[in-house]
């Protein structure tokens, strides 16, 4: 559910492209009544020109507008000037995104990450309020006395230190889980991409999970990792990650470091894009996503999947695939996470991108057979089995599980032959 219902708002912009901002605003319940665009190379101290601001001020009074949303990141002084002049709350693009994050965060780690990002965002604005009060100005919205503001600033710094320590502990726990998965032979595939590309739907299809799928931006803020359905020699883990969006400042990305680390440490990154969108928008989102991925991991092993092909014709699908492969110089697999179309082809591409399974023959004394077989089924794929005084097993396994299986076998008095 959105945080707000029927809150009347307006958008201010110095560029024509406001589609994404409108979608963000509407996703949290704002009803955008008007868009004010004044194209400029750079914003003014009031973001827009004074004449335009007067026009907006009159519109606000006449139409009961409660909030103005700016299609950029504002400097604290610009925010102060706009709120004081318009007499309503003013959100810049970053604050709007943080409000959406706050609405979507459900798990402890996500809530901590969002809180940290919001505190980082507030720091310079609180400094600006303190500066204005010292000069004898009345800041208005979010205001308080000099001592109140000073105390609040100190509280921000203390809370940030505390949250960082809590996130560090959670990250340590994740490192332990990650090491155990590698030891068991798993390879990690991170499902990355622009927000609302269908990442949770694909995770559900591949793993049998029942992650709630919502047609809204940033519905996933905490990574969810699950094992792929079925039995394969090399077991795969899929992680659904937070969606990308353009022009996020580095300190928001830093706040979500532990979440984004799942992308940085993945063996394969599956870049999912929404195939139902216009090709220019698809290409722009791929470009933004690739830039973010390579910032996290410069040697990333990336496969692109064009999702939601159930919503477009085969001819349109092929045109878009050809365009992506020509421009990006990477393989693009058209799929539908909803119907499962071509997901088997996508899986083969993923398996082709990781080391091939090893084949081994193992002999184990019969008295240890039952417990060993039960353990082995969780770590390898057994394809022949027979007795000749001892149990003889042929299997395929992940390169990562090799040493663990050999060690276990030899400890029981068995013998291992690589094929």
C-alpha positions as CSV (number, residue, x, y, z in Angstrom):
1,X,0.0,0.0,0.0
2,X,1.3,3.5,-0.7
3,X,2.1,5.8,2.2
4,X,-0.2,8.5,1.0
5,X,-3.6,8.8,-0.7
6,X,-4.7,11.7,-2.9
7,X,-2.0,14.1,-1.9
8,X,-2.0,16.8,-4.6
9,X,1.5,17.5,-6.0
10,X,3.4,19.2,-8.8
11,X,6.7,18.5,-10.5
12,X,9.4,21.1,-11.2
13,X,12.1,20.3,-13.8
14,X,14.8,21.9,-15.9
15,X,14.6,19.1,-18.4
16,X,11.9,17.5,-20.5
17,X,12.2,13.9,-19.3
18,X,10.0,13.6,-16.3
19,X,8.4,10.2,-16.9
20,X,10.5,8.4,-14.3
21,X,9.8,11.0,-11.7
22,X,6.1,10.9,-12.3
23,X,6.1,7.1,-11.9
24,X,8.1,7.3,-8.7
25,X,5.7,10.0,-7.3
26,X,2.6,8.0,-8.2
27,X,4.0,4.8,-6.8
28,X,3.9,6.3,-3.3
29,X,0.5,7.9,-3.7
30,X,1.0,11.5,-5.0
31,X,-1.5,12.8,-7.4
32,X,0.5,15.0,-9.9
33,X,-1.7,17.9,-10.9
34,X,0.8,19.9,-13.0
35,X,4.3,19.7,-14.4
36,X,6.3,22.9,-14.6
37,X,9.3,22.7,-17.0
38,X,11.7,25.5,-17.6
39,X,14.7,24.3,-19.6
40,X,18.0,25.6,-18.3
41,X,21.6,24.6,-18.5
42,X,21.9,24.9,-14.7
43,X,19.5,25.5,-11.9
44,X,19.1,28.9,-10.1
45,X,19.2,29.5,-6.3
46,X,15.5,28.8,-6.5
47,X,16.0,26.0,-9.0
48,X,13.8,27.7,-11.6
49,X,13.7,31.4,-12.6
50,X,11.9,33.9,-10.3
51,X,9.2,34.5,-12.8
52,X,8.4,30.8,-13.1
53,X,8.5,30.5,-9.3
54,X,5.9,33.2,-9.0
55,X,3.7,31.4,-11.5
56,X,4.1,28.2,-9.5
57,X,3.4,30.0,-6.2
58,X,0.0,31.2,-7.6
59,X,-0.9,27.8,-8.9
60,X,-0.1,26.2,-5.5
61,X,-2.4,28.7,-3.7
62,X,-5.3,28.3,-6.2
63,X,-5.2,24.5,-6.4
64,X,-4.5,23.3,-2.9
65,X,-1.2,21.8,-3.8
66,X,0.6,20.1,-0.8
67,X,3.9,19.1,-2.2
68,X,6.4,20.1,-5.0
69,X,8.7,17.4,-6.3
70,X,11.9,18.5,-8.0
71,X,13.4,16.4,-10.8
72,X,17.0,16.8,-9.5
73,X,19.0,16.7,-6.3
74,X,18.6,20.0,-4.5
75,X,21.3,21.9,-2.6
76,X,20.1,22.7,0.9
77,X,19.9,26.4,0.1
78,X,17.7,25.7,-2.9
79,X,15.4,23.5,-0.8
80,X,15.2,26.3,1.8
81,X,14.4,29.0,-0.8
82,X,11.7,26.9,-2.4
83,X,9.9,25.9,0.8
84,X,10.0,29.4,2.1
85,X,8.7,30.9,-1.2
86,X,6.0,28.2,-2.1
87,X,4.9,27.6,1.5
88,X,4.6,23.8,1.0
89,X,6.8,20.8,1.4
90,X,9.4,20.4,-1.3
91,X,11.0,17.0,-2.0
92,X,13.9,16.6,-4.4
93,X,14.3,13.4,-6.4
94,X,16.6,11.8,-3.8
95,X,14.2,12.4,-0.9
96,X,11.3,11.0,-2.9
97,X,13.3,7.8,-3.6
98,X,14.2,7.5,0.1
99,X,10.5,7.8,1.0
100,X,9.7,5.0,-1.4
101,X,12.6,2.9,0.1
102,X,11.2,3.5,3.6
103,X,7.8,2.3,2.5
104,X,9.1,-0.8,0.8
105,X,11.7,-1.9,3.5
106,X,10.3,-4.9,5.4
107,X,13.3,-6.8,6.7
108,X,15.7,-5.6,9.5
109,X,18.7,-5.1,7.2
110,X,16.7,-3.1,4.6
111,X,15.2,-0.9,7.3
112,X,18.7,-0.2,8.7
113,X,20.1,0.6,5.2
114,X,17.2,3.0,4.4
115,X,17.6,4.7,7.8
116,X,21.3,5.2,7.2
117,X,20.7,6.6,3.8
118,X,18.0,9.0,5.1
119,X,20.3,10.2,7.9
120,X,23.1,10.8,5.4
121,X,20.6,12.8,3.3
122,X,19.4,14.9,6.2
123,X,22.8,16.0,7.5
124,X,23.5,18.8,5.0
125,X,19.9,20.0,5.3
126,X,20.1,20.2,9.1
127,X,23.3,22.1,8.8
128,X,21.5,24.6,6.5
129,X,18.7,25.0,9.0
130,X,21.2,25.7,11.8
131,X,23.0,28.2,9.6
132,X,19.7,30.0,8.8
133,X,18.7,30.1,12.5
134,X,22.1,31.6,13.5
135,X,21.4,34.4,10.9
136,X,18.1,35.0,12.5
137,X,15.9,33.6,9.7
138,X,12.9,31.4,10.4
139,X,13.3,28.2,8.4
140,X,9.7,27.2,8.5
141,X,9.1,23.5,7.6
142,X,11.1,21.0,9.6
143,X,12.3,23.8,11.7
144,X,13.1,24.2,15.4
145,X,15.1,26.4,17.7
146,X,18.9,26.6,17.5
147,X,19.5,24.1,20.3
148,X,16.9,21.7,18.9
149,X,18.6,21.7,15.5
150,X,22.1,21.3,17.1
151,X,20.9,18.4,19.2
152,X,19.2,16.7,16.2
153,X,22.5,17.0,14.3
154,X,24.4,15.2,17.0
155,X,21.7,12.6,17.2
156,X,22.1,11.9,13.4
157,X,25.8,11.3,13.8
158,X,25.3,8.9,16.8
159,X,22.6,7.0,15.0
160,X,24.7,6.7,11.9
161,X,27.6,5.1,13.9
162,X,25.2,2.7,15.6
163,X,23.5,1.6,12.3
164,X,26.8,1.1,10.6
165,X,27.9,-1.2,13.4
166,X,24.6,-3.2,13.2
167,X,25.0,-3.5,9.4
168,X,28.6,-4.7,9.8
169,X,27.4,-7.5,12.1
170,X,24.8,-8.6,9.5
171,X,27.4,-8.5,6.8
172,X,29.7,-10.8,8.8
173,X,26.8,-13.3,9.1
174,X,26.3,-13.1,5.4
175,X,30.0,-13.8,4.7
176,X,29.8,-17.0,6.8
177,X,26.7,-18.2,4.9
178,X,28.4,-17.4,1.6
179,X,31.5,-19.3,2.6
180,X,29.4,-22.4,3.5
181,X,27.6,-22.2,0.2
182,X,30.8,-22.2,-1.8
183,X,32.1,-25.1,0.3
184,X,29.1,-27.1,-0.7
185,X,29.8,-26.4,-4.4
186,X,27.2,-23.8,-5.1
187,X,27.6,-21.1,-7.8
188,X,25.8,-17.8,-7.3
189,X,23.7,-16.1,-9.9
190,X,22.6,-12.6,-9.1
191,X,19.4,-11.4,-10.9
192,X,20.1,-7.7,-11.4
193,X,18.4,-5.0,-13.5
194,X,16.4,-1.9,-13.5
195,X,13.6,-1.6,-11.0
196,X,10.4,-3.5,-12.0
197,X,12.1,-5.6,-14.6
198,X,10.5,-8.8,-13.2
199,X,13.4,-10.1,-11.0
200,X,11.2,-11.5,-8.3
201,X,9.0,-13.3,-10.8
202,X,12.1,-15.0,-12.3
203,X,13.4,-16.0,-8.9
204,X,10.0,-17.6,-8.1
205,X,10.0,-19.5,-11.4
206,X,13.6,-20.8,-11.1
207,X,13.5,-21.7,-7.4
208,X,9.8,-22.4,-6.5
209,X,9.9,-19.6,-4.0
210,X,6.8,-17.5,-3.4
211,X,8.3,-14.0,-3.2
212,X,5.5,-11.5,-3.4
213,X,5.5,-10.0,-6.9
214,X,4.3,-6.4,-7.1
215,X,4.0,-4.1,-10.1
216,X,5.7,-1.2,-8.3
217,X,9.2,0.2,-8.1
218,X,11.6,-1.0,-5.5
219,X,9.4,-3.8,-4.3
220,X,12.6,-5.7,-3.4
221,X,15.1,-4.0,-1.1
222,X,16.5,-7.1,0.7
223,X,18.3,-9.8,-1.3
224,X,16.5,-13.2,-1.3
225,X,18.7,-16.2,-2.1
226,X,17.3,-19.6,-3.1
227,X,18.4,-22.8,-4.6
228,X,17.3,-23.7,-8.1
229,X,14.6,-26.3,-8.5
230,X,15.7,-29.8,-9.7
231,X,18.9,-31.8,-9.4
232,X,22.0,-30.7,-11.4
233,X,25.7,-31.6,-11.0
234,X,26.5,-28.0,-10.3
235,X,23.9,-26.5,-7.9
236,X,22.9,-22.9,-8.5
237,X,21.8,-20.3,-6.1
238,X,19.8,-17.3,-7.4
239,X,19.7,-14.0,-5.6
240,X,17.0,-11.3,-6.3
241,X,18.6,-7.9,-5.8
242,X,17.5,-4.3,-5.4
243,X,16.6,-2.6,-8.6
244,X,18.8,0.0,-10.3
245,X,17.7,3.5,-11.0
246,X,19.6,6.4,-12.7
247,X,21.5,9.1,-10.9
248,X,21.6,7.7,-7.4
249,X,24.3,9.4,-5.4
250,X,27.2,7.3,-4.2
251,X,26.2,7.6,-0.5
252,X,22.9,5.8,-1.1
253,X,24.7,3.1,-3.0
254,X,27.2,2.9,0.0
255,X,24.3,2.5,2.4
256,X,23.2,-0.6,0.4
257,X,26.7,-1.9,0.1
258,X,26.0,-5.3,1.8
259,X,23.0,-5.9,-0.5
260,X,24.9,-4.9,-3.7
261,X,27.8,-7.1,-2.6
262,X,25.7,-10.0,-3.7
263,X,26.1,-8.6,-7.3
264,X,29.8,-7.9,-6.8
265,X,30.6,-11.5,-5.6
266,X,28.3,-13.3,-8.0
267,X,29.7,-15.9,-10.4
268,X,27.2,-14.9,-13.0
269,X,25.2,-11.7,-13.2
270,X,21.9,-12.1,-15.0
271,X,20.8,-8.6,-16.2
272,X,17.1,-8.6,-16.6
273,X,15.3,-6.0,-18.8
274,X,11.6,-5.3,-19.4
275,X,11.0,-6.3,-23.1
276,X,7.6,-4.7,-23.2
277,X,9.1,-1.2,-23.0
278,X,10.1,0.9,-26.0
279,X,13.5,0.0,-27.4
280,X,15.1,3.4,-26.6
281,X,14.0,3.1,-23.0
282,X,15.3,-0.5,-22.9
283,X,18.7,0.6,-24.2
284,X,19.0,3.4,-21.7
285,X,18.1,1.1,-18.8
286,X,20.6,-1.5,-20.0
287,X,23.3,1.2,-20.2
288,X,22.5,2.5,-16.6
289,X,22.5,-1.1,-15.2
290,X,25.8,-2.0,-16.9
291,X,27.4,1.2,-15.6
292,X,26.3,0.2,-12.0
293,X,27.3,-3.4,-12.4
294,X,30.8,-2.5,-13.7
295,X,31.2,0.0,-10.9
296,X,30.7,-2.9,-8.5
297,X,32.7,-5.5,-10.4
298,X,34.9,-4.6,-13.4
299,X,35.3,-8.2,-14.7
300,X,31.6,-9.1,-14.3
301,X,30.3,-12.2,-16.1
302,X,27.0,-10.8,-17.5
303,X,24.2,-12.5,-19.4
304,X,21.3,-10.3,-20.6
305,X,17.7,-11.6,-20.6
306,X,14.9,-9.7,-22.3
307,X,11.9,-10.5,-20.0
308,X,8.1,-10.2,-20.5
309,X,8.2,-11.4,-24.2
310,X,4.7,-12.8,-23.5
311,X,3.5,-9.2,-23.8
312,X,5.0,-8.5,-27.3
313,X,5.0,-10.3,-30.7
314,X,7.8,-12.6,-31.9
315,X,8.8,-10.1,-34.6
316,X,9.1,-7.3,-32.0
317,X,11.0,-9.6,-29.7
318,X,13.6,-10.5,-32.4
319,X,14.0,-6.8,-33.4
320,X,14.8,-5.9,-29.8
321,X,17.1,-8.8,-29.3
322,X,19.1,-8.0,-32.4
323,X,19.3,-4.3,-31.4
324,X,20.6,-5.2,-27.9
325,X,23.2,-7.7,-29.2
326,X,24.4,-5.3,-31.9
327,X,24.7,-2.3,-29.5
328,X,25.9,-4.0,-26.3
329,X,27.9,-6.8,-27.9
330,X,26.6,-9.4,-25.5
331,X,24.3,-12.5,-25.8
332,X,20.6,-11.6,-25.1
333,X,18.1,-14.4,-24.3
334,X,14.4,-13.5,-24.8
335,X,12.4,-15.0,-21.9
336,X,9.1,-14.9,-20.0
337,X,9.4,-15.3,-16.3
338,X,5.6,-15.6,-16.2
339,X,5.2,-18.4,-18.7
340,X,8.7,-20.0,-18.5
341,X,9.3,-19.5,-22.2
342,X,13.0,-19.9,-23.1
343,X,14.0,-20.1,-19.4
344,X,15.7,-23.5,-20.2
345,X,17.8,-21.8,-22.9
346,X,18.7,-19.1,-20.3
347,X,19.8,-21.8,-17.9
348,X,22.1,-23.4,-20.5
349,X,23.7,-20.0,-21.1
350,X,24.3,-19.7,-17.3
351,X,25.8,-23.2,-17.1
352,X,28.0,-22.4,-20.1
353,X,29.4,-19.4,-18.2
354,X,30.6,-21.4,-15.2
355,X,33.2,-24.2,-14.9
356,X,32.1,-27.5,-16.3
357,X,31.3,-30.3,-13.8
358,X,34.0,-32.8,-12.8
359,X,33.4,-36.5,-13.1
360,X,34.7,-38.9,-10.5
361,X,34.5,-42.6,-9.6
362,X,34.5,-43.4,-5.9
363,X,34.7,-46.6,-4.0
364,X,33.5,-46.7,-0.4
365,X,33.4,-49.5,2.2
366,X,29.9,-50.9,2.3
367,X,29.5,-50.3,6.1
368,X,29.6,-46.6,5.5
369,X,27.4,-46.6,2.4
370,X,24.0,-45.4,3.8
371,X,25.3,-42.3,5.6
372,X,27.8,-41.4,2.8
373,X,25.2,-41.7,0.0
374,X,22.7,-39.5,1.9
375,X,25.5,-36.9,2.3
376,X,26.6,-37.3,-1.3
377,X,23.2,-36.6,-2.8
378,X,23.4,-33.1,-1.3
379,X,26.8,-32.4,-2.8
380,X,26.8,-34.1,-6.3
381,X,24.9,-35.8,-9.0
382,X,25.2,-39.6,-8.9
383,X,24.7,-41.3,-12.3
384,X,25.9,-44.9,-11.8
385,X,26.0,-47.1,-8.7
386,X,27.0,-50.8,-8.3
387,X,28.6,-53.3,-5.8
388,X,31.7,-55.4,-6.2
389,X,32.8,-56.1,-2.7
390,X,32.7,-52.3,-2.2
391,X,30.3,-49.7,-3.3
392,X,31.3,-48.1,-6.5
393,X,29.8,-44.7,-7.4
394,X,30.2,-42.6,-10.5
395,X,29.3,-38.9,-10.0
396,X,29.5,-35.4,-11.4
397,X,30.1,-32.5,-9.0
398,X,31.0,-28.8,-8.9
399,X,34.7,-28.0,-9.0
400,X,34.1,-26.3,-5.7
401,X,32.8,-29.5,-4.1
402,X,35.6,-31.7,-5.4
403,X,38.0,-31.4,-2.4
404,X,35.2,-31.7,0.1
405,X,34.0,-35.0,-1.5
406,X,37.5,-36.4,-1.8
407,X,38.3,-35.6,1.8
408,X,35.1,-37.2,3.0
409,X,35.6,-40.3,0.9
410,X,39.2,-40.8,2.0
411,X,38.3,-40.3,5.7
412,X,36.0,-43.4,5.3
413,X,38.8,-45.4,3.7
414,X,37.5,-45.0,0.2
415,X,39.4,-44.3,-3.1
416,X,38.7,-41.6,-5.6
417,X,39.5,-41.7,-9.3
418,X,39.0,-38.7,-11.6
419,X,37.6,-39.6,-15.0
